[in-house]
């Protein structure tokens, strides 16, 4: 995870089994909105499972690796602004 995002709440990576458990624990709290960064196989599987678990709005961003940090920050800002304006 980019160092600029360390310590920011509710941001998770998916690299191993411990990450799966952390995401699962976070989903036990009712969420109506999730942003998935990455539209590869794992990202799309995540979207499918989030929808199955009852998340109503799932936004998906496809990234080019070289702009990952900047784009992640932009995605978070955009996602947060959408959540505030679409209540």
C-alpha positions as CSV (number, residue, x, y, z in Angstrom):
1,X,0.0,0.0,0.0
2,X,1.3,3.5,-0.8
3,X,2.8,5.2,2.3
4,X,0.4,8.1,1.8
5,X,-2.5,5.8,2.6
6,X,-1.1,4.1,5.6
7,X,-3.3,4.8,8.6
8,X,-6.3,5.9,6.5
9,X,-9.4,4.1,7.8
10,X,-11.3,1.6,5.7
11,X,-8.7,1.1,3.0
12,X,-7.7,-2.6,2.5
13,X,-5.3,-4.4,0.2
14,X,-5.9,-8.0,-0.9
15,X,-2.7,-9.9,-1.1
16,X,-3.2,-12.8,1.2
17,X,-5.4,-14.7,3.6
18,X,-5.0,-12.2,6.5
19,X,-6.2,-9.5,4.2
20,X,-9.3,-11.6,3.4
21,X,-10.1,-11.8,7.1
22,X,-9.6,-8.1,7.6
23,X,-12.0,-7.3,4.7
24,X,-14.5,-9.8,6.0
25,X,-14.5,-8.2,9.5
26,X,-15.0,-4.8,7.9
27,X,-18.0,-6.0,5.9
28,X,-19.7,-7.2,9.1
29,X,-20.6,-3.5,9.6
30,X,-23.3,-2.5,7.1
31,X,-21.7,-0.8,4.1
32,X,-23.7,0.7,1.3
33,X,-20.8,1.9,-0.8
34,X,-17.4,0.3,-1.6
35,X,-14.7,1.3,-4.1
36,X,-12.6,-1.4,-5.7
37,X,-9.4,-0.3,-7.3
38,X,-8.4,-2.8,-9.9
39,X,-10.5,-4.5,-12.6
40,X,-8.5,-7.6,-13.0
41,X,-9.7,-11.1,-12.1
42,X,-9.4,-10.6,-8.3
43,X,-11.0,-7.1,-8.4
44,X,-14.0,-8.4,-10.4
45,X,-14.3,-11.4,-8.0
46,X,-14.3,-8.9,-5.2
47,X,-17.1,-6.9,-6.8
48,X,-19.2,-10.0,-7.3
49,X,-18.8,-11.0,-3.7
50,X,-19.5,-7.5,-2.4
51,X,-22.8,-7.5,-4.4
52,X,-23.6,-10.9,-3.0
53,X,-23.0,-9.7,0.5
54,X,-25.5,-6.8,0.0
55,X,-23.3,-3.8,-0.8
56,X,-25.6,-1.7,-3.0
57,X,-23.1,0.6,-4.7
58,X,-19.7,-0.8,-5.9
59,X,-17.4,1.5,-7.9
60,X,-14.6,-0.1,-9.9
61,X,-11.5,1.7,-11.1
62,X,-9.0,0.3,-13.6
63,X,-5.5,1.6,-13.0
64,X,-2.2,1.7,-14.9
65,X,0.4,0.6,-12.4
66,X,2.8,3.5,-12.9
67,X,0.1,6.0,-11.6
68,X,-1.1,3.8,-8.7
69,X,-0.5,6.2,-5.8
70,X,-1.9,9.3,-7.3
71,X,-4.9,7.5,-8.8
72,X,-5.7,5.8,-5.5
73,X,-5.8,9.1,-3.8
74,X,-8.0,10.6,-6.6
75,X,-10.3,7.5,-6.3
76,X,-10.7,8.0,-2.6
77,X,-11.4,11.7,-2.9
78,X,-14.0,11.0,-5.7
79,X,-15.6,8.2,-3.8
80,X,-15.8,10.2,-0.6
81,X,-17.4,13.2,-2.5
82,X,-20.0,10.8,-4.1
83,X,-20.9,9.4,-0.7
84,X,-21.5,12.9,0.7
85,X,-23.6,14.1,-2.2
86,X,-25.7,11.0,-2.9
87,X,-27.2,10.4,0.6
